[in-house]
Amino acid sequence: MRAGIIGTGSAVPKRVLTNADFEKMVDTSDEWIVTRTGIRERRIAEAGEATSDYATIACQRAIEAAGIGAEDIDQVICATVTPDMMFPSTASIIQDRLGAAHAGAFDLSAACSGFLYAVSVASALVEVGRAKYVVVVAADLLSRITDYTDRSTCVLFGDGAGAVVVGAVPEGRGFLAFDLGSDGSGGKFLYQPAGGSRIPASHESVEAKQHFLKMEGQETFKFAVRAMGASTEKVLEKSGLTRDDIDLLVPHQANIRIIDAAAKRFGVPSEKVAVTIHKYGNTSASSIPIALDEAVREGRVKAGDALIMVGFGGGLTWGAAAVRL
Ligand code: ACO
């Protein structure tokens, strides 16, 4: 039996932060941000809101699209690096709010690659018969760990959540191949230093701004282009698909130049690439399922279409999945 995606959903905050807003906050310009990243605006959660608020809505939409009930769900997996709190898990909070009374729940940490890791686990649970329906939600409020005085990072990120329901699908459809990888030696290029067991929260850690995301942009960029290319090659080979079979490439939305480089390398025309970065920025793990959900709801993809989803992120990690909807 094969597992596949049987419903999608997403949710983003209403509040918009434009490049013009950043021109008033830091030494930057709309022109710099657009040409270097492709970002025009991003969505930012209100004070007092948390990751689970958006994740729960995304899950509800995915569950509705799948045509099942919350009580049918066996597992909730939440991929996030900005949980509501260290524990309980954000997945447990979501499970309760969904009313998924028969579901287990856990968080998974693989930064921007988290969605791909989580759907890989979910599909395995379904295919070995350990679960009938698994809800995978990737959700991050990166605004909570962004230093809005650091122009080299603050313009890049936005908040959001995307979800899918993974369940059994008819023969010939579903997940065809996965590729997941990690190079922990690159952890220093993208990380949040404090708040864990190495540097617990203290007055000093707050003053030293160690609770904010730190990034070496150029190192991350080089890694991203390399990893996205290699990972896509691998899932293509494993799945038996050819480039011409791809109906939609759904890449992690970190920088339009990274997306364009990946699409060019594979000879995939721009009309077959899902792009949301101009309106949402980099929403971390949620960027792939948000782009997927929008493509589904806009009718850009339909049952039977072949998709490649590919991403990279902190860890450093990367991942790709080939799926026939
Ligand atoms: N506005 C104006 N100037 C800026 C800004 C800004 N917002 N940010 C940086 N600059 C300046 C720099 O200070 C530098 O000035 P200098 O030459 O005087 O030193 C100049 O612009 C060029 O900076 P670079 O870092 O070389 O610019 P680059 O073209 O590499 O673009 C960027 C930077 C957009 C960050 C790019 O490197 C990138 O996208 N990297 C990948 C980021 C990424 O994918 N992150 C993934 C995160 S995934 C996750 O897990 C959250």
Residues whose N, C-alpha, C, O or C-beta is under 5 A from the ligand:
A	BS01	ACO	D27 T28 S29 W32 R36 T37 A111 C112 R151 S152 V155 G217 Q218 T220 F221 A254 N255 S284 F312 G313 G314
